[in-house]
């Protein structure tokens, strides 16, 4: 092992593997080259490393015994404590020990512990009711502090669990966080209240959404594939969920809202508890979940005003799957036109 | 006789543990365990129906589009909704992108690195193969990973993102593609073609797709391509003689409406490999047996099953159930799909050695990837401008439906029942549940368990690379196996 390299051990707990699949998308020369550029060395990753069986066990044992330095323990997936608190919902193959046990033990050896994805961060989808596997995050169980490592956990380097939330996170969030840690450039002040790196978590998914004009005029989509704002009817939580999701390209160009479907708030602790993801919950016709930090009365007043001022172009395009009225000064007797 | 444990078994998707009973250097019997259980089938119960479109893809990060499609088809099955033509085509395109990405990820990152191991240091082919394919360090990742990312840019256009998209609905897809989008899709496929026709195949995709017999493969063996490197080492290590399948293969049919006469591109069916008897698929013959699983209940059809944990169940050794077709263990995946579809090459690959085997599985995967890429180019040109990508319609609050599709690794089915708009049952039988099934109540081993029986592992036992090759030849997806 190169002493100058930032050593990373990656474990897959109760995961779908999707965070790793996202990771593999990063880098113009591929993610392995990109990680090397940042001085990150994968000492073992279950999806890509050569070592298998007893060779892999030897690496884990050496780290656990303190014989091998570990700069970062990266965990993907929920920690499964069930059934009945036994942790037997996930035995680390070949070891006879639960993954919960391995993670707790190795976390004590790591310079920093990184949760990749909302499962490892907060519990995620496996923690959804009835929580069959008693799933939890590393330092949060849904919105509650605690989790597998406990509220007071600090890694050897002093940081709480760094939570790269998302389901799956943007590959850039993963690699940029690891790069910043390798450069010793990410401190406690760079994390928000639940451990998410602020460089992506100080934004809302809504920022940069291509449907913003529809949002401003409250011109709402009514059906899947309509172009309008999806907040009023289709369950979109982008004004409440953190992430620079619409300021980055996903898979070259996309994002959830660009793809024609609602933000489900996957970066938020406890997002899995929602019921009816595809419809906006309302009381007396008014959406329950309004934009973060916006007074309700203001929002209602602005919404009423903007609805009354909605241009015909915006109103009609909102309920169509393609642009039916192009931008342009209205002409007498018609719509659109460029003059 | 001694019992050895292989695990953690990496470079597979998810968690896998294999137990081998070895006598005189030969595997006498094997037990294959899925050691992870999250309980997706319980999480779905009680939720509004369409929440399945959020939950189901998150079973699996490597085949999430397949999970989305199976869920959407289960909803479509009892609502009478059908995807629009554009929506069906966009669904097929994204699905094919995922499946091809998975096939190529398996070859480059999961399967080939085992041949770079020092166990093979004395072999004449080893130097080149280890330079190309050594895990993480090999040169192939530098060209493959960017090509994979480029291929998955199809998701950015069609489905917002990958993995875990909400774009796939019973009535089609949620993003309408415009003229610019279709041109970008063309450019992506041209770039992927350039990669594939370079290092991977070293030949035109059409030429690979049309190989019809073993002589056709022989003609490639002098090439400098990675495919040819595999063919040569497969001969040297006699990979066609190991990892025999159970003799019955199945496919639910892939990419509906995109093949000849409106058929799926790859037709559905069930085939007895030895007798070449092909029968049509009868979903009612599918059953699941939890006798050796840490799950409660008795054998029966998925539409009446449950998946409650019973960690103390006697004789249990896996979270996976044992799916059976008419009582028989079945192999699924690219080779099965190509055999069922009538591919003469797949037939030749299995006839020569008397059944499915390690080499045939890998070759079928690579040839299928080429066939699929060629088809994808055709689909892009068939989008109808101005026509809708998605329709909505009333979804009954009560009913049952089965959603079937072919993931990269084989046949995936969702069995859904809804009452009062809430899910009351959602049972999933995934490709690797078939391939890596535990024994059933009658003691019949699953396909991998059978494929490992009789394997010569010598003194190395658990460390034998041949165990790695046999297991990985199935391209297991363990996170789907027991959800």
Interface residues (C-beta under 8 A of the other chain):
Chain A: X12 X14 X15 X16 X17 X18 X19 X20 X21 X22 X24 X25 X26 X27 X28 X29 X30 X31 X32 X33 X42 X45 X46 X47 X48 X49 X50 X51 X52 X53 X54 X56 X57 X78 X80 X82 X83 X86 X88 X89 X90 X91 X92 X93 X94 X95 X125 X126 X128 X129 X130 X131 X132 X133 X135 X167 X168 X223 X224 X225 X249 X250 X251 X252 X253 X254 X255 X256 X257 X258 X259 X260 X261 X262 X264 X266 X275 X276 X277 X278 X279 X321 X322
Chain B: X5 X6 X7 X8 X9 X10 X11 X13 X14 X15 X16 X17 X33 X35 X36 X37 X38 X39 X40 X42 X43 X46 X47 X48 X50 X51 X53 X54 X55 X58 X59 X60 X61 X62 X64 X105 X109 X110 X113 X114 X116 X117 X134 X135 X136 X137 X141 X142 X143 X144 X145 X146 X148 X149 X150 X152 X153 X154 X155 X156 X157 X158 X159 X160 X161 X162 X163 X164 X165 X166 X167 X169 X171 X172 X173 X174 X175 X176 X178 X184 X188 X309 X311 X386 X388 X389 X390 X392 X462 X463 X468 X479
